[in-house]
């Protein structure tokens, strides 16, 4: 994980606003001093780099030509002055007494600022990283229309930017994309809850984040995903409560949920299209140019025009499977007959070529030449938790599953310890008929 377990427990922030922290008992109270107010030693001027403007041009009035070379040379130690984007925020820091320019801050990214300062001889620079704090969001709710609205409108997340709320939905989709198609299978009354660890900047925006545990109850069936990273190198994966991988040989859907959800963030339950048509395939409405992903590893056996399908790609997979992606606006560079693709690779872009009345993707899955609804195919899971990591897994999983029970209104979760005991019971000689 991003932080140790002790640090995480000390920094957890519930979505409802509670903060869990630890204090050593018996710490003496140092008392409080009267507040002292003093004028800052600097005055600031905040500028924005204009279109086609260089850093030197922007600083022309504030700094003489003789010093510009020294300043730009110091800046170049960390980034090219010519590659600063339009709109970049630049702060000039002056001494309050005599209004002498003493420093310049250039915001490279939300996480990095180049701080330039002047001594008696020349300009110097340093790269300053934005300070972050780590917290954990605990979020849950019921779906009244669609999942997108449920998460974006969750009052527990009202202090997050819309972009960060969209990121949460995207992470949920990436975790459950092998088991639940958020655009076709979500039902009114389904519930969700998750614990999400994030790195937060001082302005409240999120730098990075990871789902630690998630539950989605879809049509009465609970799906779980628990993050497990035994080596602590960020290369872990997600497993259910029994330690089975959430991954499957096929994604249920060839489009990222965030790319099609804008079409149904209204009160209607059913999005347009996205239906199983004539037992031939699934149509997904999406904006032109939306990335189309290969749903499984395979080899491209067709790429080009194909009558009513327009621009299409066909991929042959193992075990007699074939998938088709039709009405594409165009193909990704490098996709050709004979190309090998991996699950999740971009193969083309949504369009309306062939017999299509609007921008959408027509997706088909066939096995031994017979059309199948992707939702009806029962595919084996990927590798489970390795046996040598099982003890560590049970420890991590119990802690992270317990995170879900912190969410208000949550039911207890049947943890794996109980399942192990049950398996031991089942291994005893049978005493009678029927299964427990």
ZATOR-551872 format. One line per field, with one value per residue (C-alpha): x, y, z; residue number from 1; residue in three letters. Coordinates in steps of 0.02 Angstrom, whole numbers. Example, Ala and Ser with C-alpha at 12.3 -4.5 7.8 and 13.67 -1.06 7.14 Angstrom:
c1 (615,684)
c2 (-225,-53)
c3 (390,357)
seq (1,2)
type (ALA,SER)
This chain:
c1 (0,47,71,103,-44,-8,9,-152,-249,-184,-236,-404,-538,-715,-820,-943,-810,-742,-553,-471,-307,-198,-131,-5,-83,-9,61,80,-23,97,-40,-76,11,-77,-79,45,3,142,146,224,399,348,218,160,108,28,37,-18,86,-4,-25,140,225,395,450,578,445,331,472,535,466,514,693,829,898,1066,987,867,1005,1054,871,833,994,941,767,842,918,743,642,651,591,525,407,305,122,3,-89,56,44,198,215,334,394,450,524,392,511,587,487,642,610,681,601,497,390,337,205,262,126,2,140,297,350,516,566,693,781,913,1070,1200,1280,1156,991,972,832,757,617,486,363,185,158,25,-73,-144,-322,-451,-628,-768,-915,-1077,-1248,-1396,-1422,-1583,-1553,-1378,-1213,-1135,-1268,-1261,-1074,-1060,-1210,-1158,-1162,-1012,-909,-976,-807,-717,-696,-806,-648,-599,-775,-767,-599,-679,-810,-676,-576,-732,-762,-583,-596,-767,-751,-733,-889,-1016,-1054,-1099,-1192,-1304,-1319,-1341,-1517,-1613,-1591,-1415,-1293,-1109,-978,-792,-637,-523,-349,-288,-146,-219,-140,-164,-302,-402,-372,-313,-140,-158,-275,-314,-468,-424,-590,-754,-923,-1058,-1223,-1300,-1474,-1446,-1275,-1127,-963,-805,-634,-493,-323,-176,5,115,279,228,286,119,108,-30,-203,-384,-463,-632,-658,-605,-441,-500,-443,-571,-491,-565,-509,-632,-687,-877,-873,-751,-777,-725,-880,-824,-824,-1006,-1083,-1105,-1247,-1351,-1318,-1501,-1649,-1686,-1639,-1602,-1467,-1497,-1445,-1332,-1450,-1426,-1497,-1569,-1446,-1309,-1217,-1220,-1233,-1149,-1189,-1032,-958,-859,-676,-702,-566,-619,-528,-492,-588,-461,-289,-289,-235,-315,-393,-485,-458,-548,-715,-847,-1012,-1145,-1018,-915,-739,-721,-592,-606,-496,-470,-447,-409,-540,-637,-685,-692,-742,-797,-795,-894,-939,-768,-716,-538,-406,-265,-94,-9,-170,-159,-204,-86,-58,-58,-162,-180,-336,-371,-265,-344,-385,-491,-612,-802,-885,-1037,-967,-1071,-1256,-1257,-1375,-1271,-1103,-1097,-997,-1071,-985,-1004,-937,-941,-886,-864,-960,-1110,-1158,-1158,-1210,-1047,-1144,-1197,-1023,-952,-764,-635,-545,-362,-235,-292,-187,-27,-25,137,52,-110,-78,-31,-182,-304,-231,-239,-409,-490,-426,-482,-650,-678,-656,-819,-910,-860,-979,-1144,-1285,-1168,-1204,-1070,-966,-934,-745,-628,-586,-764,-749,-591,-681,-826,-707,-634,-809,-847,-689,-750,-834,-1013,-1142,-1295,-1367,-1378,-1250,-1234)
c2 (0,183,193,70,-3,102,260,221,195,362,453,377,501,436,504,563,678,577,571,426,478,418,518,456,457,570,702,863,1014,1154,1284,1417,1581,1738,1749,1872,1951,2013,2073,1947,1992,1972,2040,1927,1954,1805,1801,1678,1636,1700,1615,1614,1706,1651,1654,1788,1898,1881,1930,2072,2213,2130,2083,2161,2081,2053,1943,1850,1737,1688,1654,1552,1452,1410,1363,1249,1138,1066,1099,1182,1365,1341,1201,1293,1280,1424,1466,1413,1504,1609,1698,1845,1870,2046,2112,2214,2354,2407,2301,2210,2048,1911,1754,1675,1518,1425,1288,1146,1021,1008,911,1009,1192,1267,1395,1525,1638,1773,1793,1932,1854,1747,1656,1481,1354,1206,1084,1088,944,983,915,780,695,519,475,341,374,258,273,177,199,130,150,243,267,224,195,353,465,368,397,572,630,544,678,599,649,826,903,809,884,812,746,651,579,521,441,341,271,230,134,37,-6,-63,-179,-253,-248,-438,-474,-335,-226,-62,-2,-156,-250,-119,-123,2,-50,-119,-59,-17,21,45,102,211,265,426,551,727,894,1049,1112,952,874,694,650,460,335,151,49,-55,-147,-139,-224,-214,-303,-330,-408,-482,-556,-479,-454,-416,-350,-339,-266,-380,-332,-458,-382,-202,-148,-89,-241,-326,-375,-392,-549,-596,-649,-827,-772,-803,-677,-552,-563,-666,-710,-581,-407,-395,-234,-159,22,108,150,331,353,303,360,541,479,417,527,577,504,371,196,122,207,218,63,-54,-197,-376,-368,-517,-630,-556,-430,-281,-99,31,214,320,481,478,440,344,213,33,-103,-284,-385,-528,-580,-637,-614,-492,-591,-447,-259,-153,-121,-258,-210,-157,-170,-29,-20,-173,-277,-463,-549,-737,-795,-963,-1098,-1058,-880,-735,-553,-420,-230,-136,39,105,281,218,96,119,130,-40,-142,-257,-436,-547,-420,-491,-392,-402,-380,-194,-140,0,-67,73,215,230,295,267,186,57,45,147,292,364,346,180,20,-145,-285,-471,-624,-792,-965,-1098,-983,-962,-789,-770,-633,-590,-582,-765,-839,-917,-894,-964,-843,-799,-868,-863,-800,-906,-1036,-965,-796,-866,-824,-644,-633,-684,-550,-411,-464,-467,-291,-222,-309,-236,-64,-94,-127,47,123,179,56,-85,-268,-385,-476,-662,-663,-796,-861,-926,-1002,-1096,-1169,-1216,-1303,-1402,-1455,-1507,-1614,-1723,-1889,-1862,-1900,-1882,-1813,-1632,-1495,-1360)
c3 (0,-5,182,322,416,573,472,379,540,603,444,401,357,345,204,334,405,551,572,663,744,887,1035,1162,1337,1469,1353,1454,1402,1353,1363,1234,1194,1139,949,875,708,593,414,294,236,54,-65,-205,-385,-473,-664,-798,-952,-1106,-1273,-1367,-1224,-1157,-976,-1019,-1099,-949,-829,-939,-831,-666,-703,-809,-965,-879,-745,-860,-924,-748,-700,-857,-833,-655,-716,-850,-716,-691,-849,-1020,-1015,-1192,-1140,-1011,-1058,-1087,-925,-813,-645,-604,-436,-414,-235,-186,-25,62,115,-51,-175,-239,-334,-224,-296,-435,-418,-577,-557,-672,-623,-478,-389,-433,-425,-476,-343,-404,-280,-299,-194,-210,-364,-462,-470,-395,-413,-324,-368,-231,-216,-163,14,26,163,155,205,174,114,173,54,30,-45,-140,-327,-368,-555,-616,-528,-600,-520,-357,-332,-407,-303,-142,-7,78,-75,-96,-49,-187,-360,-497,-580,-422,-403,-584,-544,-403,-522,-649,-518,-467,-649,-675,-525,-569,-760,-770,-666,-689,-840,-755,-911,-933,-769,-632,-558,-453,-272,-297,-163,-159,-28,-37,56,-50,6,-74,-75,-58,-102,8,-109,-80,-251,-263,-326,-326,-249,-235,-190,-38,-29,-124,-122,-255,-226,-397,-409,-236,-276,-183,-275,-178,-225,-97,-142,-99,-130,-38,-100,-65,-238,-307,-421,-321,-380,-324,-253,-182,-1,-41,-120,-299,-430,-493,-666,-808,-984,-1056,-1005,-1006,-1107,-1235,-1180,-1019,-917,-894,-1084,-1109,-946,-1001,-1109,-964,-814,-811,-719,-850,-795,-965,-1068,-1254,-1350,-1248,-1284,-1339,-1515,-1607,-1517,-1625,-1518,-1402,-1457,-1347,-1378,-1358,-1423,-1585,-1556,-1393,-1367,-1404,-1307,-1351,-1221,-1219,-1280,-1460,-1641,-1766,-1910,-1995,-2001,-2130,-2213,-2198,-2279,-2154,-2013,-2089,-2019,-1909,-1817,-1782,-1654,-1632,-1453,-1373,-1344,-1504,-1458,-1581,-1551,-1676,-1655,-1788,-1855,-1804,-1851,-1874,-1815,-1692,-1774,-1783,-1785,-1935,-1982,-1884,-1744,-1568,-1443,-1255,-1152,-1132,-1282,-1386,-1559,-1635,-1605,-1599,-1758,-1869,-2026,-2119,-2080,-1920,-1883,-1741,-1658,-1568,-1553,-1610,-1513,-1544,-1455,-1544,-1488,-1622,-1740,-1624,-1557,-1368,-1247,-1155,-992,-1009,-1030,-872,-881,-760,-644,-652,-529,-346,-201,-203,-64,8,32,104,287,245,130,266,382,252,187,359,397,229,228,402,324,232,396,458,331,411,383,331,365,432,302,307,320,256,430,443,270,319,471,359,237,383,431,252,246,392,346,291,428,320,160,106,99,233)
seq (1,2,3,4,5,6,7,8,9,10,11,12,13,14,15,16,17,18,19,20,21,22,23,24,25,26,27,28,29,30,31,32,33,34,35,36,37,38,39,40,41,42,43,44,45,46,47,48,49,50,51,52,53,54,55,56,57,58,59,60,61,62,63,64,65,66,67,68,69,70,71,72,73,74,75,76,77,78,79,80,81,82,83,84,85,86,87,88,89,90,91,92,93,94,95,96,97,98,99,100,101,102,103,104,105,106,107,108,109,110,111,112,113,114,115,116,117,118,119,120,121,122,123,124,125,126,127,128,129,130,131,132,133,134,135,136,137,138,139,140,141,142,143,144,145,146,147,148,149,150,151,152,153,154,155,156,157,158,159,160,161,162,163,164,165,166,167,168,169,170,171,172,173,174,175,176,177,178,179,180,181,182,183,184,185,186,187,188,189,190,191,192,193,194,195,196,197,198,199,200,201,202,203,204,205,206,207,208,209,210,211,212,213,214,215,216,217,218,219,220,221,222,223,224,225,226,227,228,229,230,231,232,233,234,235,236,237,238,239,240,241,242,243,244,245,246,247,248,249,250,251,252,253,254,255,256,257,258,259,260,261,262,263,264,265,266,267,268,269,270,271,272,273,274,275,276,277,278,279,280,281,282,283,284,285,286,287,288,289,290,291,292,293,294,295,296,297,298,299,300,301,302,303,304,305,306,307,308,309,310,311,312,313,314,315,316,317,318,319,320,321,322,323,324,325,326,327,328,329,330,331,332,333,334,335,336,337,338,339,340,341,342,343,344,345,346,347,348,349,350,351,352,353,354,355,356,357,358,359,360,361,362,363,364,365,366,367,368,369,370,371,372,373,374,375,376,377,378,379,380,381,382,383,384,385,386,387,388,389,390,391,392,393,394,395,396,397,398,399,400,401,402,403,404,405,406,407,408,409,410,411,412,413,414,415,416,417,418,419,420,421,422,423,424,425,426,427,428,429,430,431,432,433,434,435,436)
type (UNK,UNK,UNK,UNK,UNK,UNK,UNK,UNK,UNK,UNK,UNK,UNK,UNK,UNK,UNK,UNK,UNK,UNK,UNK,UNK,UNK,UNK,UNK,UNK,UNK,UNK,UNK,UNK,UNK,UNK,UNK,UNK,UNK,UNK,UNK,UNK,UNK,UNK,UNK,UNK,UNK,UNK,UNK,UNK,UNK,UNK,UNK,UNK,UNK,UNK,UNK,UNK,UNK,UNK,UNK,UNK,UNK,UNK,UNK,UNK,UNK,UNK,UNK,UNK,UNK,UNK,UNK,UNK,UNK,UNK,UNK,UNK,UNK,UNK,UNK,UNK,UNK,UNK,UNK,UNK,UNK,UNK,UNK,UNK,UNK,UNK,UNK,UNK,UNK,UNK,UNK,UNK,UNK,UNK,UNK,UNK,UNK,UNK,UNK,UNK,UNK,UNK,UNK,UNK,UNK,UNK,UNK,UNK,UNK,UNK,UNK,UNK,UNK,UNK,UNK,UNK,UNK,UNK,UNK,UNK,UNK,UNK,UNK,UNK,UNK,UNK,UNK,UNK,UNK,UNK,UNK,UNK,UNK,UNK,UNK,UNK,UNK,UNK,UNK,UNK,UNK,UNK,UNK,UNK,UNK,UNK,UNK,UNK,UNK,UNK,UNK,UNK,UNK,UNK,UNK,UNK,UNK,UNK,UNK,UNK,UNK,UNK,UNK,UNK,UNK,UNK,UNK,UNK,UNK,UNK,UNK,UNK,UNK,UNK,UNK,UNK,UNK,UNK,UNK,UNK,UNK,UNK,UNK,UNK,UNK,UNK,UNK,UNK,UNK,UNK,UNK,UNK,UNK,UNK,UNK,UNK,UNK,UNK,UNK,UNK,UNK,UNK,UNK,UNK,UNK,UNK,UNK,UNK,UNK,UNK,UNK,UNK,UNK,UNK,UNK,UNK,UNK,UNK,UNK,UNK,UNK,UNK,UNK,UNK,UNK,UNK,UNK,UNK,UNK,UNK,UNK,UNK,UNK,UNK,UNK,UNK,UNK,UNK,UNK,UNK,UNK,UNK,UNK,UNK,UNK,UNK,UNK,UNK,UNK,UNK,UNK,UNK,UNK,UNK,UNK,UNK,UNK,UNK,UNK,UNK,UNK,UNK,UNK,UNK,UNK,UNK,UNK,UNK,UNK,UNK,UNK,UNK,UNK,UNK,UNK,UNK,UNK,UNK,UNK,UNK,UNK,UNK,UNK,UNK,UNK,UNK,UNK,UNK,UNK,UNK,UNK,UNK,UNK,UNK,UNK,UNK,UNK,UNK,UNK,UNK,UNK,UNK,UNK,UNK,UNK,UNK,UNK,UNK,UNK,UNK,UNK,UNK,UNK,UNK,UNK,UNK,UNK,UNK,UNK,UNK,UNK,UNK,UNK,UNK,UNK,UNK,UNK,UNK,UNK,UNK,UNK,UNK,UNK,UNK,UNK,UNK,UNK,UNK,UNK,UNK,UNK,UNK,UNK,UNK,UNK,UNK,UNK,UNK,UNK,UNK,UNK,UNK,UNK,UNK,UNK,UNK,UNK,UNK,UNK,UNK,UNK,UNK,UNK,UNK,UNK,UNK,UNK,UNK,UNK,UNK,UNK,UNK,UNK,UNK,UNK,UNK,UNK,UNK,UNK,UNK,UNK,UNK,UNK,UNK,UNK,UNK,UNK,UNK,UNK,UNK,UNK,UNK,UNK,UNK,UNK,UNK,UNK,UNK,UNK,UNK,UNK,UNK,UNK,UNK,UNK,UNK,UNK,UNK,UNK,UNK,UNK,UNK,UNK,UNK,UNK,UNK,UNK,UNK,UNK,UNK,UNK,UNK,UNK,UNK,UNK,UNK,UNK,UNK,UNK,UNK,UNK,UNK,UNK,UNK,UNK,UNK)
